[in-house]
């Protein structure tokens, strides 16, 4: 069978917004086809289909929504993770 999945991640060095990178990667059959990275600020395709979709997504409202995810998704979760790590160390 075929498998499609999406991985969202927040990589961070501190709880400051500038030290956080949000990525959203789309995979098909274990191959990454497209990725949004907040440090790049747009979608990047890695396959023929991914490149076409990246172009479409970068010209639509999806890219604006993903740019906001760094603050709305990562910032609150990173704060919880940092606090949890500090209280256990």
N, C-alpha and C positions, 0 to 999 in steps of 0.2 A: 504494500500500500504506500501511499504518499503521505507525507507529514508536513504540515505548515504550522509554524508557531512564531510567536513574538516574544522578545526578551527586552524588558525595560530595566535600566540600571542607573544608579546614581553613584558616581565615584567622587570621593571628597577627601580633602586633607584637613578641613576644619568645617565649622558650621556656617562660615561666611559664604554668601552667594557666589562671590568670585572664585572660590575654591571648589566649586561643585561643577561636575559635568554630567549632563543627562544624555543618555543614549537610548534609542529605540531601534532594535534590529529585527528584521523580518527574515525568517529562514524557510526554505523549502527543500525537503530531502537532505537535511543537514548542511546545506549550502546557504550562506548569507547572501541574500539577493539585493537588499536595500537597507540603509541605515540613516537615521537622523542623529546628528550629534550637535549638542548645544554649542560646542566650541567652534564648529564649522558654521552652524546656523541654518543648515539646509539638509535636504535628503541627498544621499549619494548612492548611486546604483553600482552594483558589482557584477551584474550579469546583463545580458541584452534586455531581458524583461525588466530588470531592476532599474536600468538606466532610463528606459521609457517611462516607468512609473515615477522615478525621481523627478524627471522633468515636469510631469503632470502635477505631482504633489507640490513642487516648489512654486508653481504658478497658481496654486489654489489656496483656500483658507487653511488647509491642513498644516502648512509650514508655520503659520502664525500661531496656531493652537499648540504645536509642539514646542515652539520657543517659550511659551508660557508655562510649560510643564516643569521646567527647571525650578521655577519659583513655587508653583502650586503643588507639585508632586514631591520634588526632592527636598526643598528647604525644610518643610515640616518633618519629614521622615528622618532626615539627617540630624536634625536637632534631637529627636528622640533617641537615635542610635548613639550620638555623641554623649548624651546625658547618661544613657545606660552603661556605656563603656567606662565613663569616668567614675560612676558609683561602684563599679565592680573591680576597678584596678586599685 
